[in-house]
């Protein structure tokens, strides 16, 4: 659980929203006393193992996957 001051929460609100959406609870304090808690509304929490698997999948998809077919460049299509 992350604890931040009201001033810091105001300055970095989008980062705190992202953290909450990723499953981290954020407590907001005023003068050192907790006054609010920012948590995700819905959706399953993604554990570290699943997050790592998603990261590996996205890396593989960006790289591409060779299915053994012909490789044709865009320029070659227009030369015909």
Secondary structure, 3 states (H helix, E strand, C coil): CEEEEHHHHHHCHHHHHHHHHCCCCEEEEECCEEEEEECCCCCCCCCHHHHHHHHHHHHHHHHCCCCCCCCCCHHHHHHC
